[in-house]
Amino acid sequence: MAEPIRELGIIGGGRVAAALASCLGDALDVTVHARHPERARLSPHGPPVAFDADLARVASRELIIIAVSDDAIPEVAGALAAELKSEPRPAGSILCVLHTSGATTGGRSLAPLLEIPGVEVGSMHPLIAVPPAAGPGYFTRAPFVIETSGPVAAERARALVEQLDGEPIELPDSTEATKARYHALATMVATGTVTLVDRAADALAADADQRAAFRDAFGRLAMTAAVNASRGPGPEVLTGPVARGDASTLALHDRALGDLPVEALHAAVRRAAEGMVDRGRQEGGGA
Ligand SMILES: NC(=O)c1ccc[n+]([C@@H]2O[C@H](COP(=O)([O-])OP(=O)(O)OC[C@H]3O[C@@H](n4cnc5c(N)ncnc54)[C@H](OP(=O)(O)O)[C@@H]3O)[C@@H](O)[C@H]2O)c1
C-alpha cells in the first residue's frame, strides 16, 4: 500500500477540481488555486474548501493536481514553473505535478516543469463523467489511468487514487500516441452514449415533455446496456435483433427510421454491431 498523501494542492475551479476537493477535503489538507473561485460549484455535502489566491502556497505542496481545460494546461504549467524557479524547494525534496486530462501525457503538457530539478510530472485521468458539484464518494470505483515521468509521482498518484477509493488501470504503454488513442476511444464511448440517447429521444418525442421523459427512459436503457457491455465480449452480451438474427425485425426498423434524421446513426451502429457479431462467430468457430 502506498504512503498516503497528506497535503494536496489543486489548480482549477471547474468540475474535476471541485469534485476532488469535495472528496478529499475531509481526509487531507487541501488548498485550491482557481482563476475565478466564485465560479466553483461545490457539493453542498462536501467539506469547506480552502481557496488561496497565492499560487506559491499551492506550489509548496508535495502533490499538485492541475485540473483546468486541456488547452490551458501548458500555460498553467508555465506559470507554476516560474513560481517554483522564484521560490526553490528544499534540497532533496520531490514535488509531483499531475494533470487530469486523458488526451496527453504529463511529459508533453507539463514540459516546463520537467526542467526544474526535483520535479516529477504525470497525469491521472478519471475515466468517469464528472458533473458540476459532484460530492464525497463520487470517485468510488472510478477507473483512473495513471502515467508518470518518475517513480515518486507514480507512487503518489496511486496513493491518491487509493484515497479516492478509485481503481488504477494501466495503458498498454505510456506513449503520446497511445494516450491520444485511449482518450479518443473513451470520448467515443461517452459522447456516443449521450448523443445516441439524446438523438433517439428527439426522434420519437412530439414535444418537450415527451423528449425529457424519453431521454430519461432511453438513458436508463443505456445504463443497463452499459452494465451488460462491461460483463463480457460484445458478441456474447449483446441483446436485440442483431444478436438474435431477427431479419424481419431489422427490416421493420429500417423502414421505420428511413425518413428520420437518425437514419445514418442507426445504420452506422447496425453495421458496427453486425461486424462485431460476425467476428465473434468466426473467432468462436461458429457459422
Ligand atoms: N468533467 C469531466 O467529466 C472530466 C473527466 C475526466 C477528466 N477531465 C479533465 O479534467 C480537466 C478539467 O476538466 P473540467 O471538466 O473540470 O473542466 P471545467 O469544469 O470546464 O473547468 C475548467 C477550469 O479550467 C480553468 N481554466 C481555463 N483556462 C484557464 C487558464 N488559462 N488559467 C487558469 N485556469 C483556467 C477554468 O477557470 P475559469 O472558470 O476561470 O474559466 C475552470 O476552472 C480537463 O483536463 C478535462 O479533460 C474532465
The ligand as an SDF file (V2000), in Angstrom:
LIG
                    3D

 48 52  0  0  0  0  0  0  0  0999 V2000
  -15.5500   16.7480  -16.3620 N   0  0  0  0  0  0  0  0  0  0  0  0
  -15.1950   15.5380  -16.7150 C   0  0  0  0  0  0  0  0  0  0  0  0
  -16.0740   14.6780  -16.8960 O   0  0  0  0  0  0  0  0  0  0  0  0
  -13.7370   15.1350  -16.8170 C   0  0  0  0  0  0  0  0  0  0  0  0
  -13.4380   13.7730  -16.6580 C   0  0  0  0  0  0  0  0  0  0  0  0
  -12.0990   13.3790  -16.7210 C   0  0  0  0  0  0  0  0  0  0  0  0
  -11.0990   14.3140  -16.9430 C   0  0  0  0  0  0  0  0  0  0  0  0
  -11.4210   15.6290  -17.1240 N   0  0  0  0  0  0  0  0  0  0  0  0
  -10.3090   16.5750  -17.3570 C   0  0  0  0  0  0  0  0  0  0  0  0
  -10.1620   17.4040  -16.2100 O   0  0  0  0  0  0  0  0  0  0  0  0
   -9.7160   18.7260  -16.6190 C   0  0  0  0  0  0  0  0  0  0  0  0
  -10.7070   19.7610  -16.1080 C   0  0  0  0  0  0  0  0  0  0  0  0
  -11.9680   19.4640  -16.6760 O   0  0  0  0  0  0  0  0  0  0  0  0
  -13.3230   20.0570  -16.0430 P   0  0  0  0  0  0  0  0  0  0  0  0
  -14.4390   19.2430  -16.6190 O   0  0  0  0  0  0  0  0  0  0  0  0
  -13.1740   20.2000  -14.5790 O   0  0  0  0  0  0  0  0  0  0  0  0
  -13.3340   21.4980  -16.7360 O   0  0  0  0  0  0  0  0  0  0  0  0
  -14.3150   22.7220  -16.4480 P   0  0  0  0  0  0  0  0  0  0  0  0
  -15.3850   22.3480  -15.4880 O   0  0  0  0  0  0  0  0  0  0  0  0
  -14.6900   23.2590  -17.7840 O   0  0  0  0  0  0  0  0  0  0  0  0
  -13.3390   23.7580  -15.7130 O   0  0  0  0  0  0  0  0  0  0  0  0
  -12.2150   24.2330  -16.3910 C   0  0  0  0  0  0  0  0  0  0  0  0
  -11.4230   25.0740  -15.4130 C   0  0  0  0  0  0  0  0  0  0  0  0
  -10.2220   25.4890  -16.0850 O   0  0  0  0  0  0  0  0  0  0  0  0
   -9.9960   26.8310  -15.7350 C   0  0  0  0  0  0  0  0  0  0  0  0
   -9.1560   27.4830  -16.7370 N   0  0  0  0  0  0  0  0  0  0  0  0
   -9.3700   27.5680  -18.0620 C   0  0  0  0  0  0  0  0  0  0  0  0
   -8.3800   28.2460  -18.6530 N   0  0  0  0  0  0  0  0  0  0  0  0
   -7.5300   28.6200  -17.6610 C   0  0  0  0  0  0  0  0  0  0  0  0
   -6.3130   29.3310  -17.6270 C   0  0  0  0  0  0  0  0  0  0  0  0
   -5.7560   29.8150  -18.7560 N   0  0  0  0  0  0  0  0  0  0  0  0
   -5.7100   29.5200  -16.4280 N   0  0  0  0  0  0  0  0  0  0  0  0
   -6.2690   29.0350  -15.2980 C   0  0  0  0  0  0  0  0  0  0  0  0
   -7.4100   28.3320  -15.2600 N   0  0  0  0  0  0  0  0  0  0  0  0
   -8.0320   28.1290  -16.4340 C   0  0  0  0  0  0  0  0  0  0  0  0
  -11.3830   27.4460  -15.6980 C   0  0  0  0  0  0  0  0  0  0  0  0
  -11.3140   28.6320  -14.9790 O   0  0  0  0  0  0  0  0  0  0  0  0
  -12.3710   29.8300  -15.2040 P   0  0  0  0  0  0  0  0  0  0  0  0
  -13.6350   29.3960  -14.5070 O   0  0  0  0  0  0  0  0  0  0  0  0
  -11.6810   30.9600  -14.5920 O   0  0  0  0  0  0  0  0  0  0  0  0
  -12.5630   29.9590  -16.7070 O   0  0  0  0  0  0  0  0  0  0  0  0
  -12.1450   26.3530  -14.9560 C   0  0  0  0  0  0  0  0  0  0  0  0
  -11.9860   26.4720  -13.5740 O   0  0  0  0  0  0  0  0  0  0  0  0
   -9.6040   18.6850  -18.1550 C   0  0  0  0  0  0  0  0  0  0  0  0
   -8.2740   18.3820  -18.4870 O   0  0  0  0  0  0  0  0  0  0  0  0
  -10.5190   17.5170  -18.5410 C   0  0  0  0  0  0  0  0  0  0  0  0
  -10.1270   16.9070  -19.7540 O   0  0  0  0  0  0  0  0  0  0  0  0
  -12.7320   16.0630  -17.0630 C   0  0  0  0  0  0  0  0  0  0  0  0
  1  2  1  0
  2  3  2  0
  2  4  1  0
  4  5  1  0
  4 48  2  0
  5  6  2  0
  6  7  1  0
  7  8  2  0
  8  9  1  0
  8 48  1  0
  9 10  1  0
  9 46  1  0
 10 11  1  0
 11 12  1  0
 11 44  1  0
 12 13  1  0
 13 14  1  0
 14 15  2  0
 14 16  1  0
 14 17  1  0
 17 18  1  0
 18 19  2  0
 18 20  1  0
 18 21  1  0
 21 22  1  0
 22 23  1  0
 23 24  1  0
 23 42  1  0
 24 25  1  0
 25 26  1  0
 25 36  1  0
 26 27  1  0
 26 35  1  0
 27 28  2  0
 28 29  1  0
 29 30  1  0
 29 35  2  0
 30 31  1  0
 30 32  2  0
 32 33  1  0
 33 34  2  0
 34 35  1  0
 36 37  1  0
 36 42  1  0
 37 38  1  0
 38 39  2  0
 38 40  1  0
 38 41  1  0
 42 43  1  0
 44 45  1  0
 44 46  1  0
 46 47  1  0
M  CHG  2   8   1  16  -1
M  END
$$$$
